[in-house]
Amino acid sequence: VMQQVGPKFAKADAVRNILEERATSIKGKAKAFLLNELNYTAADVLKAIEAEEAMVLLDWNNMIATNFPPVAVLLAGLLSPT
């Protein structure tokens, strides 16, 4: 009996693992999608009211890239003897 039932349980376990993995990834994708849509909506609202300084905060990566020196320069400054 175990020879007949064992492979079926293994298949059912594999299917359960696949479904759990997909459900977890869907949750993460839905969260990322919602946050992106909220950021785009906030950016459109700020453009409409012409609040440029607040829009800079929404685009954090671009703000850091344009206003801070590269990491190599920061490390060189930290490691310089003077």
C-alpha positions as CSV (number, residue, x, y, z in Angstrom):
1,V,0.0,0.0,0.0
2,M,2.8,2.4,0.8
3,Q,4.4,1.8,-2.6
4,Q,1.2,3.1,-4.2
5,V,0.4,5.9,-1.8
6,G,3.9,7.2,-1.2
7,P,4.5,8.8,-4.6
8,K,1.1,10.4,-4.5
9,F,1.9,12.1,-1.2
10,A,5.2,13.3,-2.5
11,K,3.5,14.8,-5.5
12,A,0.9,16.5,-3.3
13,D,3.7,17.9,-1.1
14,A,5.5,19.3,-4.2
15,V,2.3,20.9,-5.4
16,R,1.7,22.4,-2.0
17,N,5.2,23.9,-1.9
18,I,4.8,25.4,-5.4
19,L,1.5,27.0,-4.4
20,E,2.9,28.4,-1.2
21,E,5.9,29.9,-3.0
22,R,3.7,31.5,-5.6
23,A,1.3,32.9,-3.0
24,T,4.3,34.5,-1.1
25,S,5.7,36.0,-4.3
26,I,2.3,37.4,-5.3
27,K,2.0,39.1,-1.9
28,G,5.4,40.9,-2.4
29,K,4.6,41.9,-6.0
30,A,1.2,43.3,-5.0
31,K,2.8,45.4,-2.2
32,A,5.5,46.7,-4.6
33,F,2.8,47.5,-7.2
34,L,0.7,49.4,-4.7
35,L,3.6,51.4,-3.4
36,N,4.7,52.3,-6.9
37,E,1.2,53.5,-7.8
38,L,0.9,55.6,-4.6
39,N,4.3,57.2,-5.4
40,Y,3.3,58.0,-8.9
41,T,0.0,59.4,-7.7
42,A,1.7,61.6,-5.1
43,A,4.2,62.8,-7.8
44,D,1.3,63.7,-10.1
45,V,-0.5,65.6,-7.3
46,L,2.7,67.5,-6.4
47,K,3.3,68.4,-10.0
48,A,-0.2,69.7,-10.3
49,I,0.3,72.0,-7.2
50,E,3.8,72.8,-8.3
51,A,5.5,71.6,-5.2
52,E,8.9,70.8,-6.6
53,E,10.7,70.6,-3.3
54,A,8.3,67.8,-2.1
55,M,8.8,65.9,-5.3
56,V,12.5,65.7,-4.6
57,L,11.7,63.6,-1.5
58,L,9.7,61.2,-3.6
59,D,12.6,60.5,-5.9
60,W,15.0,59.6,-3.2
61,N,17.5,57.7,-5.3
62,N,17.9,60.4,-7.9
63,M,18.2,63.1,-5.2
64,I,21.0,61.1,-3.4
65,A,22.8,60.5,-6.7
66,T,22.8,64.1,-7.8
67,N,23.5,65.8,-4.4
68,F,26.1,63.4,-2.8
69,P,29.5,62.5,-4.0
70,P,30.1,58.9,-5.3
71,V,30.9,56.2,-2.7
72,A,34.5,55.9,-3.9
73,V,35.1,59.6,-3.2
74,L,33.6,59.3,0.2
75,L,35.8,56.3,1.1
76,A,38.9,58.1,-0.3
77,G,38.1,61.0,2.0
78,L,37.6,58.8,5.0
79,L,40.8,56.9,4.4
80,S,43.1,59.9,3.6
81,P,45.8,60.6,6.2
82,T,44.9,64.3,6.7
